[in-house]
Amino acid sequence: MVRSFILVSIVFVIVIACNKKAVPVITERKTAPPKIAVSVYPPDPAIVADTLVGKEVFVTRCGRCHELPKPEQFTFHRWNEILTTMVPKARLTAEQSAHITAYAEK
């Protein structure tokens, strides 16, 4: 009797655990989607990009959150895409952005 109760309990738990969970469906958006910067180019003409400063900012700011790729790992266009996405997330200034761009695309 105890065995059958345990067996029925185990089967019941497995059946409950394997059922599909309900996923909410969003039919309309109540807020506007976040805007993504079109490009970090061209930087402010008053800023003279410096690759050494760019490397320092790259290591200290970008290295906080993830492993750092080598600059030669990506093409110019790929770096443009990456930096366009990551500069706003890292909350970098226009000057820091120009330095990192110079470093990454050297």
Contacts in CASP RR format, 6 or more apart in sequence:
PFRMAT RR
TARGET T0000
AUTHOR 0000-0000-0000
METHOD contacts of the structure
MODEL  1
MVRSFILVSIVFVIVIACNKKAVPVITERKTAPPKIAVSVYPPDPAIVAD
TLVGKEVFVTRCGRCHELPKPEQFTFHRWNEILTTMVPKARLTAEQSAHI
TAYAEK
36 84 0 8 1.000
36 85 0 8 1.000
36 88 0 8 1.000
37 84 0 8 1.000
37 87 0 8 1.000
37 88 0 8 1.000
38 84 0 8 1.000
39 80 0 8 1.000
39 84 0 8 1.000
40 80 0 8 1.000
40 83 0 8 1.000
40 84 0 8 1.000
40 87 0 8 1.000
40 97 0 8 1.000
40 98 0 8 1.000
40 101 0 8 1.000
41 80 0 8 1.000
41 101 0 8 1.000
43 49 0 8 1.000
43 94 0 8 1.000
43 95 0 8 1.000
43 97 0 8 1.000
43 98 0 8 1.000
43 101 0 8 1.000
44 94 0 8 1.000
44 95 0 8 1.000
44 98 0 8 1.000
47 94 0 8 1.000
47 95 0 8 1.000
47 98 0 8 1.000
47 99 0 8 1.000
49 98 0 8 1.000
49 99 0 8 1.000
49 101 0 8 1.000
49 102 0 8 1.000
50 99 0 8 1.000
50 102 0 8 1.000
51 99 0 8 1.000
51 102 0 8 1.000
51 103 0 8 1.000
51 106 0 8 1.000
52 103 0 8 1.000
53 99 0 8 1.000
53 103 0 8 1.000
54 96 0 8 1.000
54 99 0 8 1.000
54 100 0 8 1.000
54 102 0 8 1.000
54 103 0 8 1.000
55 103 0 8 1.000
57 92 0 8 1.000
57 96 0 8 1.000
57 99 0 8 1.000
57 100 0 8 1.000
57 103 0 8 1.000
58 68 0 8 1.000
58 100 0 8 1.000
58 103 0 8 1.000
58 104 0 8 1.000
59 68 0 8 1.000
61 90 0 8 1.000
61 92 0 8 1.000
61 96 0 8 1.000
62 68 0 8 1.000
62 86 0 8 1.000
62 90 0 8 1.000
62 100 0 8 1.000
65 90 0 8 1.000
71 79 0 8 1.000
71 103 0 8 1.000
71 104 0 8 1.000
71 105 0 8 1.000
71 106 0 8 1.000
74 82 0 8 1.000
74 104 0 8 1.000
76 105 0 8 1.000
79 101 0 8 1.000
79 104 0 8 1.000
79 105 0 8 1.000
82 104 0 8 1.000
83 97 0 8 1.000
83 100 0 8 1.000
83 101 0 8 1.000
83 104 0 8 1.000
87 97 0 8 1.000
87 100 0 8 1.000
92 100 0 8 1.000
END
